[in-house]
Amino acid sequence: MCLPALAAAEDRCPWLNRATAGGVLGGAVRMTVTPTSCQFVHEGSELLIEVQPASQPHAACESDSEALKAIGNEAVACAYRGKPGWVAEQVVGRVRDQTFLVRISRHDPQAPAKVLREKACDMAEQVAGSLF
């Protein structure tokens, strides 16, 4: 009798809901949730959120990063060079004793990086807020 409720709880991202992710990516999303991450996918676009204890190794930005204010502590935004043919922007930061990563990727080499960065920053604000 408790199994359906338990299964539904596993499908829930603790940092961002499916509807918000769908709004950012442009439609209904598929979601994969682990204890430390949520990945939302919609037609060639991905939104990844990772949250880990600050004591664990985490993603970082290269030297071409932009410092961000009012998004947790020590937050920076930068381009991410991942899969060939994809454009991605990410925000990495810390709230209390947890680090977070928000990455938005688009399988379109012509996708405007500035728009992706703005979306990543908006989502990072929400994630950081949920961690306070």
Helices and strands as residue ranges (DSSP letters): H 3-10, H 18-25, E 30-34, E 37-42, E 45-53, E 66-67, E 73-80, E 87-95, E 98-106, H 113-131
